[in-house]
Amino acid sequence: MVPGTPSLGPRVMLGRVLAAQGRADEALAEFDEAEARSPGDPRPPLGAGRALLSLGRREEAAEAFERAAAGRGTKADIARLERAALALEDGDCDGAERWLNALPKGATSAWRSELRLALAEDRVGRRDAARARIEAAIENEGSQPMLWATLASLQDRAGDREGSIRSREKTLSLAPAEIWPKNDLAYALAKAGRDLDRARELALEAAESGDPNTLDTLATVELARGEASKALATAQRGLALAKVGDARPHLELLQARALAALGRAEEARAGLRRSVEGLAKRPSWANEAEQLAERLGIELSLPAPSDPACPA
């Protein structure tokens, strides 16, 4: 360090604190100043890239990650992962491969970057790669509940329901005071038709938060328990709580399922049609909607499954 020049560390740390507080513009100013004082150090542009992403400035974020990736050490490796994730999200499969290949063998990096890249891989159809990445991250950082929750989601999509429940149990054990692990585990138990008393207990605890997403889960549990009247009331409460313009198509579907179970077929048909109206992408619950449509004797127009953007 040049005599009389302030240490870079405190300025980078201040940028991280500001970013964690949601003050991305101020964080970016700190990272930019730090980079000007120490060009070639990967820490400031890595922080700047993340701040720019939160501001929606993706092209500038990509440039910042590339500057950080030109450095050395763990932070440069993290920047390569971030840049690869951006490439995948933009459908640039070859670019993502180049950035991943630029990682040195045995490189270690932060679990949040591994998580972000795994999520990007999953979105473009590379689910085996995403799962392998998360499992490797768990080996190094097994105390992070978000890693276990992501593994559970990947297991769900692979049809590994038992594995998903085990991973959600682990998530809850790591974050017992949080609402979302209770909500996720309750939903998984309900979909599997297992331990429905416990699912109801967890769903009720989560629903105390007042979040409409938790009422979606509670209604799912109530339907699994054969409590259609309760499920209808829960779904209607969730829809009433949703903000204006905040579509809740799965809650609409649950309401339709409850109405159908109560013999109110015409209302169920109308609600089912509302649930899929205007969907741009095929939802994860498309099969659930199609099964209900078959029972009610109507046809639905749902988007077709999309081909993976970057096949493995």
MOJO-V435375 format. One record per pair of residues at least 24 apart in sequence whose ideal C-beta (glycine too) atoms are under 7 Angstrom apart, sorted by the first residue. I is the first residue (numbers start at 1). J is the second residue. If there is no record, write none. Layout:
I/J + I/J
//
This chain:
5/37 + 8/34 + 8/37 + 8/38 + 8/41 + 12/43 + 12/44 + 12/47 + 15/47 + 16/47 + 19/47 + 19/50 + 19/51 + 24/51 + 24/54 + 24/55 + 27/51 + 28/52 + 40/71 + 41/71 + 42/68 + 42/71 + 42/73 + 42/75 + 42/76 + 42/79 + 43/75 + 46/75 + 46/78 + 46/79 + 49/79 + 49/82 + 58/86 + 61/86 + 62/86 + 74/108 + 74/109 + 77/103 + 77/107 + 77/109 + 78/109 + 78/110 + 78/113 + 81/109 + 81/113 + 81/114 + 81/117 + 82/113 + 82/116 + 84/117 + 85/116 + 85/117 + 85/120 + 88/120 + 88/121 + 88/124 + 88/310 + 89/120 + 91/309 + 93/310 + 96/310 + 111/137 + 111/141 + 111/144 + 111/147 + 115/146 + 115/147 + 115/150 + 118/150 + 119/150 + 122/154 + 124/308 + 124/309 + 124/310 + 125/308 + 125/309 + 125/310 + 125/311 + 126/310 + 126/312 + 127/154 + 127/157 + 127/158 + 128/312 + 129/312 + 130/154 + 143/174 + 145/171 + 145/174 + 145/175 + 145/181 + 148/174 + 149/181 + 149/184 + 161/192 + 164/188 + 165/189 + 165/192 + 179/206 + 179/209 + 179/214 + 182/206 + 183/213 + 183/214 + 183/217 + 186/217 + 186/221 + 187/217 + 187/220 + 190/220 + 190/221 + 190/224 + 193/224 + 196/221 + 196/224 + 196/225 + 200/225 + 212/238 + 212/241 + 212/242 + 212/248 + 212/251 + 216/250 + 216/251 + 216/254 + 219/254 + 220/254 + 223/254 + 223/257 + 223/258 + 228/258 + 228/261 + 228/262 + 229/262 + 231/258 + 232/258 + 232/259 + 232/262 + 249/275 + 249/276 + 249/279 + 249/283 + 250/285 + 253/285 + 253/288 + 253/289 + 256/292 + 257/292 + 260/292 + 260/295 + 260/296 + 265/296 + 268/296 + 269/296 + 269/298 + 272/296 + 276/300 + 276/302 + 279/303
//
